[in-house]
Amino acid sequence: MGLMDNVKAKLAPAKDKVSDLARQHGDKVQHSIDKAAKAVDDRTKGKYHEKIHAGTGKAKEAMDRLAHKEGPQVGDATTPTRPEGPPPAS
């Protein structure tokens, strides 16, 4: 077992706990992200509005991934990358 395997094995319980917390408190966290973004945007007088907006979106997407709210992504082991069945007739 390599170093990365050991690290992954030790971090798995922490990842599960973070995922559970994200599911339970996701709305509160996302509300806090919005509140912080608004405060920063107000303080910078809108100068960095686009960058703040982009960062807020990425933070919310990360929370959704932690909470497993999204379905499987294309290319995941559970999702086929192409439809099953025979090829379409020409």
PDB file of N, CA, C and O in Angstrom:
ATOM      1  N   MET A   1       0.848  -1.172   0.000  1.00  0.00           N
ATOM      2  CA  MET A   1       0.000   0.000   0.000  1.00  0.00           C
ATOM      3  C   MET A   1       0.892   1.233   0.000  1.00  0.00           C
ATOM      4  O   MET A   1       1.778   1.373   0.844  1.00  0.00           O
ATOM      5  N   GLY A   2       0.653   2.114  -0.942  1.00  0.00           N
ATOM      6  CA  GLY A   2       1.467   3.312  -1.070  1.00  0.00           C
ATOM      7  C   GLY A   2       1.034   4.419  -0.123  1.00  0.00           C
ATOM      8  O   GLY A   2       0.023   4.312   0.572  1.00  0.00           O
ATOM      9  N   LEU A   3       1.804   5.455  -0.115  1.00  0.00           N
ATOM     10  CA  LEU A   3       1.537   6.604   0.749  1.00  0.00           C
ATOM     11  C   LEU A   3       0.168   7.204   0.470  1.00  0.00           C
ATOM     12  O   LEU A   3      -0.579   7.491   1.405  1.00  0.00           O
ATOM     13  N   MET A   4      -0.177   7.399  -0.803  1.00  0.00           N
ATOM     14  CA  MET A   4      -1.472   7.993  -1.146  1.00  0.00           C
ATOM     15  C   MET A   4      -2.629   7.111  -0.703  1.00  0.00           C
ATOM     16  O   MET A   4      -3.666   7.619  -0.276  1.00  0.00           O
ATOM     17  N   ASP A   5      -2.463   5.799  -0.798  1.00  0.00           N
ATOM     18  CA  ASP A   5      -3.509   4.889  -0.335  1.00  0.00           C
ATOM     19  C   ASP A   5      -3.714   5.032   1.166  1.00  0.00           C
ATOM     20  O   ASP A   5      -4.848   5.020   1.643  1.00  0.00           O
ATOM     21  N   ASN A   6      -2.617   5.168   1.917  1.00  0.00           N
ATOM     22  CA  ASN A   6      -2.715   5.356   3.358  1.00  0.00           C
ATOM     23  C   ASN A   6      -3.425   6.663   3.694  1.00  0.00           C
ATOM     24  O   ASN A   6      -4.284   6.703   4.576  1.00  0.00           O
ATOM     25  N   VAL A   7      -3.066   7.718   2.995  1.00  0.00           N
ATOM     26  CA  VAL A   7      -3.683   9.027   3.243  1.00  0.00           C
ATOM     27  C   VAL A   7      -5.174   8.968   2.928  1.00  0.00           C
ATOM     28  O   VAL A   7      -5.989   9.454   3.712  1.00  0.00           O
ATOM     29  N   LYS A   8      -5.537   8.382   1.797  1.00  0.00           N
ATOM     30  CA  LYS A   8      -6.947   8.271   1.426  1.00  0.00           C
ATOM     31  C   LYS A   8      -7.723   7.461   2.446  1.00  0.00           C
ATOM     32  O   LYS A   8      -8.847   7.820   2.797  1.00  0.00           O
ATOM     33  N   ALA A   9      -7.141   6.376   2.926  1.00  0.00           N
ATOM     34  CA  ALA A   9      -7.816   5.533   3.911  1.00  0.00           C
ATOM     35  C   ALA A   9      -8.047   6.288   5.218  1.00  0.00           C
ATOM     36  O   ALA A   9      -9.087   6.122   5.856  1.00  0.00           O
ATOM     37  N   LYS A  10      -7.091   7.108   5.613  1.00  0.00           N
ATOM     38  CA  LYS A  10      -7.235   7.844   6.873  1.00  0.00           C
ATOM     39  C   LYS A  10      -8.183   9.030   6.736  1.00  0.00           C
ATOM     40  O   LYS A  10      -8.813   9.430   7.715  1.00  0.00           O
ATOM     41  N   LEU A  11      -8.293   9.598   5.533  1.00  0.00           N
ATOM     42  CA  LEU A  11      -9.160  10.754   5.336  1.00  0.00           C
ATOM     43  C   LEU A  11     -10.604  10.385   4.993  1.00  0.00           C
ATOM     44  O   LEU A  11     -11.478  11.251   5.033  1.00  0.00           O
ATOM     45  N   ALA A  12     -10.870   9.143   4.663  1.00  0.00           N
ATOM     46  CA  ALA A  12     -12.223   8.729   4.279  1.00  0.00           C
ATOM     47  C   ALA A  12     -13.258   9.041   5.362  1.00  0.00           C
ATOM     48  O   ALA A  12     -14.313   9.581   5.031  1.00  0.00           O
ATOM     49  N   PRO A  13     -13.009   8.728   6.648  1.00  0.00           N
ATOM     50  CA  PRO A  13     -14.011   9.077   7.665  1.00  0.00           C
ATOM     51  C   PRO A  13     -14.255  10.586   7.769  1.00  0.00           C
ATOM     52  O   PRO A  13     -15.387  11.017   7.992  1.00  0.00           O
ATOM     53  N   ALA A  14     -13.204  11.384   7.611  1.00  0.00           N
ATOM     54  CA  ALA A  14     -13.360  12.841   7.670  1.00  0.00           C
ATOM     55  C   ALA A  14     -14.203  13.324   6.490  1.00  0.00           C
ATOM     56  O   ALA A  14     -15.043  14.210   6.649  1.00  0.00           O
ATOM     57  N   LYS A  15     -13.985  12.751   5.319  1.00  0.00           N
ATOM     58  CA  LYS A  15     -14.759  13.144   4.139  1.00  0.00           C
ATOM     59  C   LYS A  15     -16.234  12.819   4.343  1.00  0.00           C
ATOM     60  O   LYS A  15     -17.103  13.608   3.971  1.00  0.00           O
ATOM     61  N   ASP A  16     -16.517  11.657   4.935  1.00  0.00           N
ATOM     62  CA  ASP A  16     -17.903  11.284   5.198  1.00  0.00           C
ATOM     63  C   ASP A  16     -18.553  12.252   6.184  1.00  0.00           C
ATOM     64  O   ASP A  16     -19.713  12.630   6.014  1.00  0.00           O
ATOM     65  N   LYS A  17     -17.815  12.647   7.200  1.00  0.00           N
ATOM     66  CA  LYS A  17     -18.356  13.576   8.197  1.00  0.00           C
ATOM     67  C   LYS A  17     -18.625  14.946   7.572  1.00  0.00           C
ATOM     68  O   LYS A  17     -19.665  15.553   7.824  1.00  0.00           O
ATOM     69  N   VAL A  18     -17.692  15.425   6.763  1.00  0.00           N
ATOM     70  CA  VAL A  18     -17.872  16.718   6.093  1.00  0.00           C
ATOM     71  C   VAL A  18     -19.076  16.644   5.156  1.00  0.00           C
ATOM     72  O   VAL A  18     -19.854  17.594   5.071  1.00  0.00           O
ATOM     73  N   SER A  19     -19.231  15.540   4.467  1.00  0.00           N
ATOM     74  CA  SER A  19     -20.366  15.367   3.570  1.00  0.00           C
ATOM     75  C   SER A  19     -21.680  15.406   4.345  1.00  0.00           C
ATOM     76  O   SER A  19     -22.638  16.043   3.907  1.00  0.00           O
ATOM     77  N   ASP A  20     -21.734  14.730   5.494  1.00  0.00           N
ATOM     78  CA  ASP A  20     -22.937  14.751   6.333  1.00  0.00           C
ATOM     79  C   ASP A  20     -23.247  16.165   6.817  1.00  0.00           C
ATOM     80  O   ASP A  20     -24.399  16.598   6.789  1.00  0.00           O
ATOM     81  N   LEU A  21     -22.219  16.876   7.259  1.00  0.00           N
ATOM     82  CA  LEU A  21     -22.419  18.253   7.724  1.00  0.00           C
ATOM     83  C   LEU A  21     -22.886  19.153   6.587  1.00  0.00           C
ATOM     84  O   LEU A  21     -23.728  20.027   6.792  1.00  0.00           O
ATOM     85  N   ALA A  22     -22.351  18.947   5.405  1.00  0.00           N
ATOM     86  CA  ALA A  22     -22.761  19.748   4.245  1.00  0.00           C
ATOM     87  C   ALA A  22     -24.228  19.485   3.911  1.00  0.00           C
ATOM     88  O   ALA A  22     -24.959  20.406   3.545  1.00  0.00           O
ATOM     89  N   ARG A  23     -24.657  18.229   4.038  1.00  0.00           N
ATOM     90  CA  ARG A  23     -26.066  17.901   3.797  1.00  0.00           C
ATOM     91  C   ARG A  23     -26.957  18.568   4.837  1.00  0.00           C
ATOM     92  O   ARG A  23     -28.000  19.122   4.493  1.00  0.00           O
ATOM     93  N   GLN A  24     -26.555  18.519   6.106  1.00  0.00           N
ATOM     94  CA  GLN A  24     -27.378  19.044   7.196  1.00  0.00           C
ATOM     95  C   GLN A  24     -27.434  20.563   7.198  1.00  0.00           C
ATOM     96  O   GLN A  24     -28.494  21.137   7.447  1.00  0.00           O
ATOM     97  N   HIS A  25     -26.318  21.225   6.925  1.00  0.00           N
ATOM     98  CA  HIS A  25     -26.229  22.671   7.085  1.00  0.00           C
ATOM     99  C   HIS A  25     -25.922  23.411   5.787  1.00  0.00           C
ATOM    100  O   HIS A  25     -25.469  24.555   5.817  1.00  0.00           O
ATOM    101  N   GLY A  26     -26.165  22.769   4.659  1.00  0.00           N
ATOM    102  CA  GLY A  26     -25.846  23.362   3.372  1.00  0.00           C
ATOM    103  C   GLY A  26     -26.518  24.701   3.132  1.00  0.00           C
ATOM    104  O   GLY A  26     -25.898  25.617   2.592  1.00  0.00           O
ATOM    105  N   ASP A  27     -27.783  24.827   3.528  1.00  0.00           N
ATOM    106  CA  ASP A  27     -28.496  26.083   3.318  1.00  0.00           C
ATOM    107  C   ASP A  27     -27.866  27.217   4.118  1.00  0.00           C
ATOM    108  O   ASP A  27     -27.722  28.335   3.624  1.00  0.00           O
ATOM    109  N   LYS A  28     -27.494  26.915   5.355  1.00  0.00           N
ATOM    110  CA  LYS A  28     -26.864  27.940   6.200  1.00  0.00           C
ATOM    111  C   LYS A  28     -25.519  28.363   5.630  1.00  0.00           C
ATOM    112  O   LYS A  28     -25.189  29.549   5.625  1.00  0.00           O
ATOM    113  N   VAL A  29     -24.749  27.407   5.154  1.00  0.00           N
ATOM    114  CA  VAL A  29     -23.434  27.713   4.594  1.00  0.00           C
ATOM    115  C   VAL A  29     -23.587  28.552   3.327  1.00  0.00           C
ATOM    116  O   VAL A  29     -22.864  29.530   3.139  1.00  0.00           O
ATOM    117  N   GLN A  30     -24.518  28.177   2.467  1.00  0.00           N
ATOM    118  CA  GLN A  30     -24.706  28.935   1.231  1.00  0.00           C
ATOM    119  C   GLN A  30     -25.213  30.348   1.526  1.00  0.00           C
ATOM    120  O   GLN A  30     -24.831  31.301   0.847  1.00  0.00           O
ATOM    121  N   HIS A  31     -26.063  30.479   2.528  1.00  0.00           N
ATOM    122  CA  HIS A  31     -26.514  31.817   2.936  1.00  0.00           C
ATOM    123  C   HIS A  31     -25.322  32.641   3.430  1.00  0.00           C
ATOM    124  O   HIS A  31     -25.212  33.828   3.123  1.00  0.00           O
ATOM    125  N   SER A  32     -24.443  32.014   4.186  1.00  0.00           N
ATOM    126  CA  SER A  32     -23.253  32.713   4.688  1.00  0.00           C
ATOM    127  C   SER A  32     -22.314  33.108   3.554  1.00  0.00           C
ATOM    128  O   SER A  32     -21.702  34.176   3.597  1.00  0.00           O
ATOM    129  N   ILE A  33     -22.198  32.258   2.548  1.00  0.00           N
ATOM    130  CA  ILE A  33     -21.368  32.585   1.383  1.00  0.00           C
ATOM    131  C   ILE A  33     -21.924  33.834   0.698  1.00  0.00           C
ATOM    132  O   ILE A  33     -21.169  34.738   0.340  1.00  0.00           O
ATOM    133  N   ASP A  34     -23.252  33.880   0.519  1.00  0.00           N
ATOM    134  CA  ASP A  34     -23.876  35.049  -0.105  1.00  0.00           C
ATOM    135  C   ASP A  34     -23.662  36.311   0.736  1.00  0.00           C
ATOM    136  O   ASP A  34     -23.378  37.383   0.202  1.00  0.00           O
ATOM    137  N   LYS A  35     -23.801  36.170   2.044  1.00  0.00           N
ATOM    138  CA  LYS A  35     -23.647  37.305   2.947  1.00  0.00           C
ATOM    139  C   LYS A  35     -22.210  37.841   2.900  1.00  0.00           C
ATOM    140  O   LYS A  35     -21.995  39.052   2.855  1.00  0.00           O
ATOM    141  N   ALA A  36     -21.247  36.944   2.911  1.00  0.00           N
ATOM    142  CA  ALA A  36     -19.841  37.353   2.850  1.00  0.00           C
ATOM    143  C   ALA A  36     -19.533  38.011   1.509  1.00  0.00           C
ATOM    144  O   ALA A  36     -18.821  39.014   1.457  1.00  0.00           O
ATOM    145  N   ALA A  37     -20.069  37.447   0.423  1.00  0.00           N
ATOM    146  CA  ALA A  37     -19.840  38.020  -0.903  1.00  0.00           C
ATOM    147  C   ALA A  37     -20.411  39.429  -0.994  1.00  0.00           C
ATOM    148  O   ALA A  37     -19.786  40.319  -1.571  1.00  0.00           O
ATOM    149  N   LYS A  38     -21.598  39.632  -0.426  1.00  0.00           N
ATOM    150  CA  LYS A  38     -22.211  40.963  -0.449  1.00  0.00           C
ATOM    151  C   LYS A  38     -21.374  41.948   0.364  1.00  0.00           C
ATOM    152  O   LYS A  38     -21.178  43.088  -0.056  1.00  0.00           O
ATOM    153  N   ALA A  39     -20.878  41.514   1.527  1.00  0.00           N
ATOM    154  CA  ALA A  39     -20.062  42.393   2.360  1.00  0.00           C
ATOM    155  C   ALA A  39     -18.781  42.807   1.629  1.00  0.00           C
ATOM    156  O   ALA A  39     -18.398  43.977   1.655  1.00  0.00           O
ATOM    157  N   VAL A  40     -18.126  41.850   0.983  1.00  0.00           N
ATOM    158  CA  VAL A  40     -16.891  42.151   0.256  1.00  0.00           C
ATOM    159  C   VAL A  40     -17.193  43.063  -0.933  1.00  0.00           C
ATOM    160  O   VAL A  40     -16.450  44.006  -1.202  1.00  0.00           O
ATOM    161  N   ASP A  41     -18.281  42.778  -1.639  1.00  0.00           N
ATOM    162  CA  ASP A  41     -18.656  43.599  -2.785  1.00  0.00           C
ATOM    163  C   ASP A  41     -18.955  45.038  -2.351  1.00  0.00           C
ATOM    164  O   ASP A  41     -18.566  45.988  -3.031  1.00  0.00           O
ATOM    165  N   ASP A  42     -19.647  45.193  -1.218  1.00  0.00           N
ATOM    166  CA  ASP A  42     -19.933  46.532  -0.696  1.00  0.00           C
ATOM    167  C   ASP A  42     -18.647  47.258  -0.302  1.00  0.00           C
ATOM    168  O   ASP A  42     -18.480  48.444  -0.587  1.00  0.00           O
ATOM    169  N   ARG A  43     -17.745  46.535   0.355  1.00  0.00           N
ATOM    170  CA  ARG A  43     -16.496  47.147   0.808  1.00  0.00           C
ATOM    171  C   ARG A  43     -15.611  47.586  -0.354  1.00  0.00           C
ATOM    172  O   ARG A  43     -14.908  48.592  -0.259  1.00  0.00           O
ATOM    173  N   THR A  44     -15.647  46.828  -1.451  1.00  0.00           N
ATOM    174  CA  THR A  44     -14.811  47.167  -2.615  1.00  0.00           C
ATOM    175  C   THR A  44     -15.566  48.042  -3.603  1.00  0.00           C
ATOM    176  O   THR A  44     -15.069  48.344  -4.687  1.00  0.00           O
ATOM    177  N   LYS A  45     -16.784  48.450  -3.214  1.00  0.00           N
ATOM    178  CA  LYS A  45     -17.627  49.329  -4.041  1.00  0.00           C
ATOM    179  C   LYS A  45     -17.857  48.764  -5.441  1.00  0.00           C
ATOM    180  O   LYS A  45     -17.894  49.504  -6.424  1.00  0.00           O
ATOM    181  N   GLY A  46     -18.009  47.442  -5.517  1.00  0.00           N
ATOM    182  CA  GLY A  46     -18.330  46.785  -6.773  1.00  0.00           C
ATOM    183  C   GLY A  46     -17.182  46.620  -7.744  1.00  0.00           C
ATOM    184  O   GLY A  46     -17.373  46.133  -8.858  1.00  0.00           O
ATOM    185  N   LYS A  47     -15.995  47.021  -7.336  1.00  0.00           N
ATOM    186  CA  LYS A  47     -14.841  46.966  -8.241  1.00  0.00           C
ATOM    187  C   LYS A  47     -14.531  45.534  -8.694  1.00  0.00           C
ATOM    188  O   LYS A  47     -14.118  45.317  -9.833  1.00  0.00           O
ATOM    189  N   TYR A  48     -14.729  44.570  -7.809  1.00  0.00           N
ATOM    190  CA  TYR A  48     -14.403  43.165  -8.110  1.00  0.00           C
ATOM    191  C   TYR A  48     -15.672  42.311  -8.189  1.00  0.00           C
ATOM    192  O   TYR A  48     -15.630  41.112  -7.913  1.00  0.00           O
ATOM    193  N   HIS A  49     -16.782  42.915  -8.559  1.00  0.00           N
ATOM    194  CA  HIS A  49     -18.071  42.224  -8.545  1.00  0.00           C
ATOM    195  C   HIS A  49     -18.049  40.912  -9.335  1.00  0.00           C
ATOM    196  O   HIS A  49     -18.523  39.887  -8.845  1.00  0.00           O
ATOM    197  N   GLU A  50     -17.504  40.940 -10.546  1.00  0.00           N
ATOM    198  CA  GLU A  50     -17.491  39.737 -11.385  1.00  0.00           C
ATOM    199  C   GLU A  50     -16.660  38.623 -10.754  1.00  0.00           C
ATOM    200  O   GLU A  50     -17.065  37.461 -10.777  1.00  0.00           O
ATOM    201  N   LYS A  51     -15.511  38.964 -10.198  1.00  0.00           N
ATOM    202  CA  LYS A  51     -14.654  37.954  -9.574  1.00  0.00           C
ATOM    203  C   LYS A  51     -15.302  37.402  -8.310  1.00  0.00           C
ATOM    204  O   LYS A  51     -15.208  36.207  -8.030  1.00  0.00           O
ATOM    205  N   ILE A  52     -15.951  38.259  -7.557  1.00  0.00           N
ATOM    206  CA  ILE A  52     -16.649  37.810  -6.343  1.00  0.00           C
ATOM    207  C   ILE A  52     -17.790  36.887  -6.729  1.00  0.00           C
ATOM    208  O   ILE A  52     -17.996  35.848  -6.102  1.00  0.00           O
ATOM    209  N   HIS A  53     -18.532  37.264  -7.760  1.00  0.00           N
ATOM    210  CA  HIS A  53     -19.645  36.450  -8.227  1.00  0.00           C
ATOM    211  C   HIS A  53     -19.161  35.069  -8.693  1.00  0.00           C
ATOM    212  O   HIS A  53     -19.784  34.051  -8.390  1.00  0.00           O
ATOM    213  N   ALA A  54     -18.052  35.047  -9.428  1.00  0.00           N
ATOM    214  CA  ALA A  54     -17.498  33.770  -9.909  1.00  0.00           C
ATOM    215  C   ALA A  54     -17.041  32.903  -8.734  1.00  0.00           C
ATOM    216  O   ALA A  54     -17.299  31.699  -8.710  1.00  0.00           O
ATOM    217  N   GLY A  55     -16.372  33.510  -7.775  1.00  0.00           N
ATOM    218  CA  GLY A  55     -15.906  32.757  -6.609  1.00  0.00           C
ATOM    219  C   GLY A  55     -17.053  32.218  -5.771  1.00  0.00           C
ATOM    220  O   GLY A  55     -16.980  31.111  -5.236  1.00  0.00           O
ATOM    221  N   THR A  56     -18.110  33.007  -5.663  1.00  0.00           N
ATOM    222  CA  THR A  56     -19.291  32.572  -4.919  1.00  0.00           C
ATOM    223  C   THR A  56     -19.923  31.364  -5.596  1.00  0.00           C
ATOM    224  O   THR A  56     -20.321  30.407  -4.931  1.00  0.00           O
ATOM    225  N   GLY A  57     -20.012  31.413  -6.907  1.00  0.00           N
ATOM    226  CA  GLY A  57     -20.573  30.275  -7.648  1.00  0.00           C
ATOM    227  C   GLY A  57     -19.755  29.015  -7.473  1.00  0.00           C
ATOM    228  O   GLY A  57     -20.308  27.927  -7.309  1.00  0.00           O
ATOM    229  N   LYS A  58     -18.437  29.155  -7.506  1.00  0.00           N
ATOM    230  CA  LYS A  58     -17.568  27.986  -7.328  1.00  0.00           C
ATOM    231  C   LYS A  58     -17.690  27.422  -5.910  1.00  0.00           C
ATOM    232  O   LYS A  58     -17.680  26.205  -5.722  1.00  0.00           O
ATOM    233  N   ALA A  59     -17.805  28.297  -4.925  1.00  0.00           N
ATOM    234  CA  ALA A  59     -17.950  27.837  -3.543  1.00  0.00           C
ATOM    235  C   ALA A  59     -19.268  27.081  -3.361  1.00  0.00           C
ATOM    236  O   ALA A  59     -19.314  26.063  -2.670  1.00  0.00           O
ATOM    237  N   LYS A  60     -20.328  27.580  -3.978  1.00  0.00           N
ATOM    238  CA  LYS A  60     -21.629  26.910  -3.881  1.00  0.00           C
ATOM    239  C   LYS A  60     -21.600  25.558  -4.591  1.00  0.00           C
ATOM    240  O   LYS A  60     -22.168  24.582  -4.100  1.00  0.00           O
ATOM    241  N   GLU A  61     -20.940  25.504  -5.744  1.00  0.00           N
ATOM    242  CA  GLU A  61     -20.817  24.228  -6.451  1.00  0.00           C
ATOM    243  C   GLU A  61     -20.041  23.219  -5.614  1.00  0.00           C
ATOM    244  O   GLU A  61     -20.389  22.038  -5.582  1.00  0.00           O
ATOM    245  N   ALA A  62     -18.999  23.676  -4.942  1.00  0.00           N
ATOM    246  CA  ALA A  62     -18.222  22.787  -4.080  1.00  0.00           C
ATOM    247  C   ALA A  62     -19.083  22.257  -2.932  1.00  0.00           C
ATOM    248  O   ALA A  62     -18.985  21.086  -2.567  1.00  0.00           O
ATOM    249  N   MET A  63     -19.914  23.114  -2.371  1.00  0.00           N
ATOM    250  CA  MET A  63     -20.817  22.666  -1.303  1.00  0.00           C
ATOM    251  C   MET A  63     -21.795  21.621  -1.821  1.00  0.00           C
ATOM    252  O   MET A  63     -22.069  20.631  -1.143  1.00  0.00           O
ATOM    253  N   ASP A  64     -22.319  21.840  -3.014  1.00  0.00           N
ATOM    254  CA  ASP A  64     -23.235  20.865  -3.600  1.00  0.00           C
ATOM    255  C   ASP A  64     -22.548  19.522  -3.823  1.00  0.00           C
ATOM    256  O   ASP A  64     -23.134  18.469  -3.573  1.00  0.00           O
ATOM    257  N   ARG A  65     -21.298  19.567  -4.296  1.00  0.00           N
ATOM    258  CA  ARG A  65     -20.559  18.315  -4.499  1.00  0.00           C
ATOM    259  C   ARG A  65     -20.325  17.610  -3.168  1.00  0.00           C
ATOM    260  O   ARG A  65     -20.459  16.390  -3.079  1.00  0.00           O
ATOM    261  N   LEU A  66     -19.980  18.368  -2.141  1.00  0.00           N
ATOM    262  CA  LEU A  66     -19.759  17.759  -0.824  1.00  0.00           C
ATOM    263  C   LEU A  66     -21.034  17.113  -0.301  1.00  0.00           C
ATOM    264  O   LEU A  66     -20.993  16.051   0.321  1.00  0.00           O
ATOM    265  N   ALA A  67     -22.149  17.751  -0.553  1.00  0.00           N
ATOM    266  CA  ALA A  67     -23.421  17.235  -0.057  1.00  0.00           C
ATOM    267  C   ALA A  67     -24.015  16.181  -0.994  1.00  0.00           C
ATOM    268  O   ALA A  67     -25.082  15.636  -0.711  1.00  0.00           O
ATOM    269  N   HIS A  68     -23.342  15.894  -2.093  1.00  0.00           N
ATOM    270  CA  HIS A  68     -23.804  14.908  -3.084  1.00  0.00           C
ATOM    271  C   HIS A  68     -25.175  15.268  -3.628  1.00  0.00           C
ATOM    272  O   HIS A  68     -25.988  14.381  -3.885  1.00  0.00           O
ATOM    273  N   LYS A  69     -25.447  16.561  -3.808  1.00  0.00           N
ATOM    274  CA  LYS A  69     -26.733  16.977  -4.343  1.00  0.00           C
ATOM    275  C   LYS A  69     -26.806  16.765  -5.843  1.00  0.00           C
ATOM    276  O   LYS A  69     -27.893  16.568  -6.387  1.00  0.00           O
ATOM    277  N   GLU A  70     -25.686  16.801  -6.508  1.00  0.00           N
ATOM    278  CA  GLU A  70     -25.672  16.629  -7.953  1.00  0.00           C
ATOM    279  C   GLU A  70     -25.677  15.150  -8.287  1.00  0.00           C
ATOM    280  O   GLU A  70     -25.186  14.325  -7.517  1.00  0.00           O
ATOM    281  N   GLY A  71     -26.236  14.822  -9.441  1.00  0.00           N
ATOM    282  CA  GLY A  71     -26.215  13.452  -9.917  1.00  0.00           C
ATOM    283  C   GLY A  71     -24.829  13.117 -10.428  1.00  0.00           C
ATOM    284  O   GLY A  71     -23.938  13.965 -10.411  1.00  0.00           O
ATOM    285  N   PRO A  72     -24.640  11.890 -10.882  1.00  0.00           N
ATOM    286  CA  PRO A  72     -23.338  11.492 -11.417  1.00  0.00           C
ATOM    287  C   PRO A  72     -22.957  12.352 -12.614  1.00  0.00           C
ATOM    288  O   PRO A  72     -23.818  12.737 -13.406  1.00  0.00           O
ATOM    289  N   GLN A  73     -21.700  12.647 -12.745  1.00  0.00           N
ATOM    290  CA  GLN A  73     -21.203  13.467 -13.841  1.00  0.00           C
ATOM    291  C   GLN A  73     -20.863  12.576 -15.033  1.00  0.00           C
ATOM    292  O   GLN A  73     -20.533  11.402 -14.863  1.00  0.00           O
ATOM    293  N   VAL A  74     -20.943  13.132 -16.225  1.00  0.00           N
ATOM    294  CA  VAL A  74     -20.559  12.404 -17.432  1.00  0.00           C
ATOM    295  C   VAL A  74     -19.092  12.039 -17.316  1.00  0.00           C
ATOM    296  O   VAL A  74     -18.257  12.882 -16.987  1.00  0.00           O
ATOM    297  N   GLY A  75     -18.785  10.800 -17.583  1.00  0.00           N
ATOM    298  CA  GLY A  75     -17.408  10.355 -17.472  1.00  0.00           C
ATOM    299  C   GLY A  75     -17.129   9.634 -16.162  1.00  0.00           C
ATOM    300  O   GLY A  75     -16.082   9.002 -16.022  1.00  0.00           O
ATOM    301  N   ASP A  76     -18.056   9.715 -15.186  1.00  0.00           N
ATOM    302  CA  ASP A  76     -17.879   8.966 -13.946  1.00  0.00           C
ATOM    303  C   ASP A  76     -18.008   7.481 -14.260  1.00  0.00           C
ATOM    304  O   ASP A  76     -18.545   7.100 -15.300  1.00  0.00           O
ATOM    305  N   ALA A  77     -17.520   6.666 -13.371  1.00  0.00           N
ATOM    306  CA  ALA A  77     -17.581   5.224 -13.575  1.00  0.00           C
ATOM    307  C   ALA A  77     -19.029   4.737 -13.623  1.00  0.00           C
ATOM    308  O   ALA A  77     -19.314   3.720 -14.254  1.00  0.00           O
ATOM    309  N   THR A  78     -19.945   5.449 -12.965  1.00  0.00           N
ATOM    310  CA  THR A  78     -21.339   5.021 -12.917  1.00  0.00           C
ATOM    311  C   THR A  78     -22.154   5.529 -14.094  1.00  0.00           C
ATOM    312  O   THR A  78     -23.266   5.047 -14.312  1.00  0.00           O
ATOM    313  N   THR A  79     -21.645   6.476 -14.855  1.00  0.00           N
ATOM    314  CA  THR A  79     -22.379   7.051 -15.965  1.00  0.00           C
ATOM    315  C   THR A  79     -21.707   6.679 -17.280  1.00  0.00           C
ATOM    316  O   THR A  79     -20.529   6.973 -17.482  1.00  0.00           O
ATOM    317  N   PRO A  80     -22.453   6.033 -18.175  1.00  0.00           N
ATOM    318  CA  PRO A  80     -21.837   5.715 -19.467  1.00  0.00           C
ATOM    319  C   PRO A  80     -21.575   6.993 -20.244  1.00  0.00           C
ATOM    320  O   PRO A  80     -22.333   7.958 -20.141  1.00  0.00           O
ATOM    321  N   THR A  81     -20.502   6.995 -21.021  1.00  0.00           N
ATOM    322  CA  THR A  81     -20.157   8.180 -21.798  1.00  0.00           C
ATOM    323  C   THR A  81     -20.897   8.207 -23.122  1.00  0.00           C
ATOM    324  O   THR A  81     -20.954   9.247 -23.778  1.00  0.00           O
ATOM    325  N   ARG A  82     -21.458   7.088 -23.522  1.00  0.00           N
ATOM    326  CA  ARG A  82     -22.267   7.057 -24.735  1.00  0.00           C
ATOM    327  C   ARG A  82     -23.468   6.156 -24.480  1.00  0.00           C
ATOM    328  O   ARG A  82     -23.402   5.278 -23.619  1.00  0.00           O
ATOM    329  N   PRO A  83     -24.553   6.351 -25.200  1.00  0.00           N
ATOM    330  CA  PRO A  83     -25.744   5.541 -24.969  1.00  0.00           C
ATOM    331  C   PRO A  83     -25.494   4.084 -25.310  1.00  0.00           C
ATOM    332  O   PRO A  83     -24.738   3.765 -26.227  1.00  0.00           O
ATOM    333  N   GLU A  84     -26.131   3.220 -24.570  1.00  0.00           N
ATOM    334  CA  GLU A  84     -26.032   1.784 -24.811  1.00  0.00           C
ATOM    335  C   GLU A  84     -26.937   1.403 -25.976  1.00  0.00           C
ATOM    336  O   GLU A  84     -27.851   2.147 -26.335  1.00  0.00           O
ATOM    337  N   GLY A  85     -26.680   0.262 -26.551  1.00  0.00           N
ATOM    338  CA  GLY A  85     -27.526  -0.225 -27.636  1.00  0.00           C
ATOM    339  C   GLY A  85     -26.818  -0.144 -28.961  1.00  0.00           C
ATOM    340  O   GLY A  85     -25.670   0.291 -29.045  1.00  0.00           O
ATOM    341  N   PRO A  86     -27.525  -0.575 -30.016  1.00  0.00           N
ATOM    342  CA  PRO A  86     -26.911  -0.578 -31.336  1.00  0.00           C
ATOM    343  C   PRO A  86     -26.754   0.847 -31.856  1.00  0.00           C
ATOM    344  O   PRO A  86     -27.476   1.753 -31.442  1.00  0.00           O
ATOM    345  N   PRO A  87     -25.807   1.032 -32.762  1.00  0.00           N
ATOM    346  CA  PRO A  87     -25.628   2.357 -33.355  1.00  0.00           C
ATOM    347  C   PRO A  87     -26.841   2.724 -34.198  1.00  0.00           C
ATOM    348  O   PRO A  87     -27.529   1.839 -34.709  1.00  0.00           O
ATOM    349  N   PRO A  88     -27.109   4.004 -34.348  1.00  0.00           N
ATOM    350  CA  PRO A  88     -28.277   4.407 -35.160  1.00  0.00           C
ATOM    351  C   PRO A  88     -28.106   3.997 -36.618  1.00  0.00           C
ATOM    352  O   PRO A  88     -27.003   4.010 -37.164  1.00  0.00           O
ATOM    353  N   ALA A  89     -29.220   3.636 -37.224  1.00  0.00           N
ATOM    354  CA  ALA A  89     -29.206   3.236 -38.645  1.00  0.00           C
ATOM    355  C   ALA A  89     -29.103   4.472 -39.521  1.00  0.00           C
ATOM    356  O   ALA A  89     -29.694   5.509 -39.220  1.00  0.00           O
ATOM    357  N   SER A  90     -28.346   4.355 -40.615  1.00  0.00           N
ATOM    358  CA  SER A  90     -28.198   5.507 -41.520  1.00  0.00           C
ATOM    359  C   SER A  90     -29.176   5.430 -42.641  1.00  0.00           C
ATOM    360  O   SER A  90     -29.201   6.311 -43.500  1.00  0.00           O
TER     361      SER A  90
END
